[in-house]
């Protein structure tokens, strides 16, 4: 017998994901409660922190997940949360991370165009970090005709960037990093964009920090030096919710999720 799926609809991405999962839908708030014995999957928001539940409610959820062997899906799930082993933490899945990085880079380029008085073509773009997001940023901005410089701590990352044709610099050379930079894109979730670097930027340069809270940029220093800085978080879910939902849906199917006969939507 097919069982049910519960999805917490907290944003447009979750709404599109609910539609993709299909099945006959109902709102849990109007259905007289949930029979957890019939539930096979619970889909939490990405990130999980969007779910505004008190601790006692979360503990009740955990209890029901454990005793009913429910598969849990969501992003940035709390450590040791039950059921994730039967489902997936989306933000630990390599394919999801890579696909989200590409969408994030596309949106970041759009934000850069809106925020700057300069065009991207022919401009110097400094990309801080060369992980999955950093690589996607470098690729997208380079494809738009920018002169991309990658700033990375690890020598191996700088060598890899150089092999791909990008200029490189380490964090110990802010003068070289900032020279002629009009767009600074930070992907590093540590305070790496500090005052020593910010003070050297041109007044018409902009910074876009996509690193998770609290970010990797000294925002107070940006105010002091009058540098336009944007902390841009959760970009796929905000700007490309249907694409973001498809990325999560494909992950669920890839990992063998069985779609339920009923899809219960919870919209806090």
N, C-alpha and C positions, 0 to 999 in steps of 0.2 A: 504493500500500500504506500502510495506517495504521501509524504509528510509536508508540513508547511514551512515557509520561509518568512522570517520577520526581518524587515529592513527599517532602520531609523532614517527618515527622510528629513535631513537637517539643512540641505542646500539643493541647488539645481542639479548638481552632479548625482546626488543620491536619488533625486526624482527620475532622472533619465535612466539610472541603473535599475530602478524599480520597474520602469517600463520595459527595459530590455529583458529582465528576468521573466516577464510574462506571467501567465497564470491569472486566475480570477482574483481580483484585488478587493480588499476591504480595509477600513481604518480600524486599528485595534481599539481606539477610544470609543468606537460605536459598536463593537462586536461582543461586548460583555466580558472582556478579559481574554487572556491567552491560556490555552491548554498546552503547557510545555511538553507534555507527553507526545503531542502531535508534531512538535517542531523539530526539523532536521538542521536548519541553518538560521543563524542570526547574523545580519550584515550591519555592522556598526559604521559610524561616519569615519571619514579620513580627513583629519586625524581624530582619534578616539576622544580627545579632549573637547570636541564640539558637543559631545553628549553631556548635557547638564543634569547629572543625577547626583543625589546625595549618597554618601557612603553606604547607608543601610540598603538603599535600592540596588546599588551595584553588587553588594554582597548577596542579596536575594537572587539577582540575575546569575551570579557565579554558581550559586547552589543549584539552580535549575539546569544550568548548562552541564554541570558535573553529573547530576543524577540521571539526566536524560541523554547523555552522550551527544550533545549538540555541537555541530561544527560552527566555529566562529570566524568571521571575516571582518577585516577593518584595517585601518592604517595607524601606525605608531601606537600599537596596543600596549597597555601596561605590562610590565615584566611578569612572566609566569601566569598570564591570564588564561583561564581554562578554555579548552576548545580550539585554540589557535592551531594546535598540532593537527587537528582534523580539517581545518580551513586554511587560512593564510593571513599573515600580517603583510598587507600589500606593500608597505614601505621597506620590507626586507626581501622582496622578490626582485631579482636582478632585472628581469624583463620589464616589470612595471617601472622600476627606477629609471631605466634607460629611456623608455617611451615618455615618461613624465618629464625627463630632462629635456627632450627635444621640444615638447610643447612649451615648457617653461622658457626655453631659449627664444622660441618664436614670439611669445608674449612679451618677453623682456625687450626684444628689438622694437616691438610696437610701442612699448612704454617709453623707450629711449627716444623714438621719433617724436612722441608727443611732448616730452619734457624738455628737449634740447632745442636750442636755436640753430644747431648745426645739423647737417645731413650726415648719414653714416658713411656713405661712399667717400673714400679718400681720407676719412678721419682716423685718428688713432684710438683704438679701443683696448683698454687694459683689463684683462680678465684675471681676477684673483682666484687662484685654485684651479687644479686641473684634474678633478675627479670627473664623474659622469656629467654633472651639470656644467662644469668648467669646459669640458671638451665640446659639449653641445653648443655652449655660448660661442666658443672660438670658431666652430664650424659655421654657425648661422651668420655671425657678423662678418666673417671672412667672405662668405658667399655673397654678402651684400656690398662687398668692395671695400671693407674697412681694413686698415693696417692693424692687425691684431698682435698684441704683446701679452704673453702669459707670465704671470707672476706666481711662482710656486716655491714652496719650502724645499721639497725633495729634489735632489739633483737628477734622479731618474725621471721625474715628471718633467723637468725642464728639457732633458735630452729627448724625451718622447715628443714634446711640443715642438722642439727645434726640427726633429725629423719630419714633422708634418708641415713644416714651412713657416712656423710662427716665430716671431722674436721672443726672447725670454729674458727674465730678470728674477733675482731672488728678493726676498723682503728686506734685505740689508742694504739695498741700493734704491732708496726712494726717489732720489734725484733722476736717475735713469728711468724709473718706472713712470714718473709723473710728467716728464718732459713731453710736451705737445699732446698729452692725453686729454681728450674731450669727453670720453665715456669710460667710467670705471665700473665694472660689473664684479661684485663680490659674491662668491659662492661658498666661502669658508665660514663655518659656524663658530669661529673664535675671533677675538678682538684683534684683527690684523690690519684693518684700515684705521690707523691711529692718527694723532695730531701731527706727527712728524711727516706723514705722507700727505694728509689733507692740506696742510699749510702750503705745500708746493704746487697744488693744482691750480690751473687757470681759473679765474673767477667765473667763466662761462662753461666750465666743465660740470658734468653731472655724475652722481653716483647712484647706482641701483644695487641695493643689497638684497639678495634673495635668500640669505642664510636664515635658518630657523631662529626663533627668539632666543636670546636677546639681540641676535644679529652679530655681524662681524665688523661693524663700523662705529666709530665714535660720533654719534649723532650730535652731541653737544658741541664738539669741535667743528662739525659742519656748520652749525648755526653761527658760531663765533667767526668763522672765515667766510660765511655767506656762500657756502657751496650747496647747490640744490641736491638734496639726498632723499631717495625714496626707499623705504623698507617694504619690499613687495613679497608677500607671502601667499602660499596656496594658489598660485597663478592658474594651473590647469582647471581647478574646480571653479574658479571665479570667471575666467575669460573664455574657457573652452570646455564647458561642463559636459557636453555630449561626447566629445572626444575623450575627456577624462573618464567618463562613465564606461565607454567602450573599452578602454585600457583595463579597467577593473573587471568588467564582465569577461573579457577574454582570459584574464588570469583565473577567474573562478571556473570557467569551462575547461581551461587547460589542466587545472588541478582536480577535475572530476566532480565538480559540484552537481548534485542531482536537484533539478528544479522542482519546487513544491507544487502541489495542486492548487494551493491557496497562497497568495502573497499578502501578508499582513503589513500594512504600512503604519508606522508610528511617526507622527509629525509633532514634535514637542512644541 
